[in-house]
């Protein structure tokens, strides 16, 4: 299996500095800063990149699980909301919300919910982020 990588460069102190992140594939390169992470400044931030990875991984895991169950989806759309919070021991990510919608012919709501929960448990990114409470709101679209 391939090893994936990304690179980040930070210049300066935390509040006045700036950074740039680049994916190995070249699919994304962009800036990040204190304000893009802790305020609403321009650029990305680590939590947004984690959210993108989690949403992408979960969507693929759900599509695979549905296909293996004999009900391949026509569409899966997922949003991941990564919560960055300051606690007694500094900043952490205590929770991630996955909100997904699946258009899946030939499946009932109960089976969809079971397969979505299974996909949440088996998604490799969910596994690596297991220190956070990961919730799932799954909707079957008709």
C-alpha positions as CSV (number, residue, x, y, z in Angstrom):
1,X,0.0,0.0,0.0
2,X,1.3,3.5,-0.7
3,X,2.4,5.9,2.0
4,X,0.8,9.4,1.6
5,X,2.4,12.6,2.7
6,X,1.8,16.3,3.0
7,X,4.2,19.1,3.9
8,X,3.8,22.2,6.1
9,X,6.1,25.1,6.5
10,X,5.6,27.7,9.3
11,X,7.5,31.0,9.4
12,X,7.5,33.3,12.4
13,X,5.8,33.2,15.8
14,X,2.4,31.7,16.5
15,X,0.2,34.8,16.2
16,X,2.1,36.8,13.6
17,X,3.6,34.0,11.6
18,X,2.2,32.3,8.5
19,X,2.3,28.9,7.0
20,X,1.8,26.9,3.8
21,X,0.6,23.4,3.4
22,X,1.1,21.2,0.3
23,X,-0.2,17.8,-0.5
24,X,2.3,15.4,-2.0
25,X,-0.1,14.8,-5.0
26,X,-0.1,18.5,-5.8
27,X,-3.9,18.5,-5.6
28,X,-3.9,21.2,-3.0
29,X,-1.4,23.9,-1.8
30,X,-2.5,26.8,0.4
31,X,-1.8,29.1,3.3
32,X,-2.7,28.8,6.9
33,X,-2.3,31.2,9.9
34,X,-3.3,31.8,13.4
35,X,-6.3,33.7,12.2
36,X,-7.4,31.0,9.8
37,X,-7.2,28.5,12.6
38,X,-8.6,30.3,15.6
39,X,-10.6,33.1,14.0
40,X,-12.2,33.4,10.5
41,X,-9.1,34.4,8.6
42,X,-8.3,33.5,5.0
43,X,-6.7,30.1,4.4
44,X,-7.1,26.6,5.7
45,X,-6.2,25.0,9.0
46,X,-5.3,21.5,10.3
47,X,-8.9,20.8,11.5
48,X,-10.4,21.6,8.1
49,X,-7.9,19.3,6.5
50,X,-8.8,16.5,9.0
51,X,-12.5,17.2,8.2
52,X,-11.8,16.8,4.5
53,X,-9.9,13.5,5.1
54,X,-12.6,12.1,7.3
55,X,-15.5,13.1,5.1
56,X,-13.7,11.6,2.0
57,X,-12.8,8.4,3.8
58,X,-16.2,7.9,5.4
59,X,-18.0,8.4,2.1
60,X,-15.8,5.8,0.4
61,X,-16.2,3.4,3.3
62,X,-20.0,3.8,3.3
63,X,-20.2,3.3,-0.5
64,X,-18.1,0.1,-0.2
65,X,-20.2,-1.2,2.7
66,X,-23.4,-0.5,0.8
67,X,-22.0,-2.2,-2.3
68,X,-20.9,-5.3,-0.3
69,X,-24.5,-5.5,1.1
70,X,-25.8,-5.7,-2.5
71,X,-27.2,-2.1,-2.5
72,X,-24.6,0.1,-4.3
73,X,-25.3,3.8,-3.8
74,X,-25.8,6.3,-6.6
75,X,-24.5,9.1,-4.3
76,X,-23.0,9.6,-0.9
77,X,-22.4,13.1,0.4
78,X,-20.7,13.6,3.8
79,X,-19.8,16.7,5.9
80,X,-17.4,16.3,8.8
81,X,-17.4,18.9,11.5
82,X,-14.2,18.9,13.6
83,X,-14.5,20.7,16.9
84,X,-11.3,22.4,18.2
85,X,-11.7,23.4,21.8
86,X,-9.5,24.7,24.6
87,X,-9.4,22.6,27.7
88,X,-7.5,22.6,31.0
89,X,-4.5,20.9,29.3
90,X,-4.6,23.0,26.1
91,X,-6.3,22.6,22.8
92,X,-7.8,19.4,21.6
93,X,-10.3,17.8,19.3
94,X,-13.0,16.3,21.6
95,X,-15.5,15.5,18.9
96,X,-16.2,15.1,15.2
97,X,-19.7,15.1,13.7
98,X,-20.3,13.2,10.5
99,X,-23.4,14.2,8.6
100,X,-24.1,12.1,5.6
101,X,-26.8,11.6,3.0
102,X,-27.0,8.5,0.8
103,X,-29.1,7.9,-2.3
104,X,-29.3,4.1,-2.3
105,X,-31.9,2.2,-4.4
106,X,-33.4,-0.9,-2.8
107,X,-32.5,-0.3,0.8
108,X,-34.7,0.4,3.8
109,X,-33.9,3.0,6.6
110,X,-33.0,0.4,9.2
111,X,-30.5,-1.4,7.0
112,X,-29.0,2.0,5.8
113,X,-28.5,3.1,9.4
114,X,-26.8,-0.2,10.3
115,X,-24.5,-0.1,7.3
116,X,-23.7,3.6,8.0
117,X,-22.7,2.9,11.6
118,X,-20.6,-0.1,10.4
119,X,-18.8,2.2,7.9
120,X,-18.1,4.8,10.7
121,X,-16.5,2.1,12.8
122,X,-14.4,0.7,9.9
123,X,-13.3,3.9,8.1
124,X,-9.5,4.1,8.6
125,X,-9.7,7.8,9.4
126,X,-12.3,7.2,12.0
127,X,-10.0,4.6,13.6
128,X,-7.1,6.9,13.7
129,X,-9.3,9.7,15.2
130,X,-10.8,7.4,17.8
131,X,-9.7,9.6,20.7
132,X,-12.5,12.0,19.7
133,X,-16.1,11.3,20.1
134,X,-17.4,10.7,16.6
135,X,-21.1,11.0,16.0
136,X,-23.1,10.2,12.9
137,X,-26.3,11.7,11.5
138,X,-27.1,9.5,8.4
139,X,-30.0,10.2,6.1
140,X,-31.3,8.0,3.3
141,X,-32.4,10.1,0.4
142,X,-35.4,8.9,-1.7
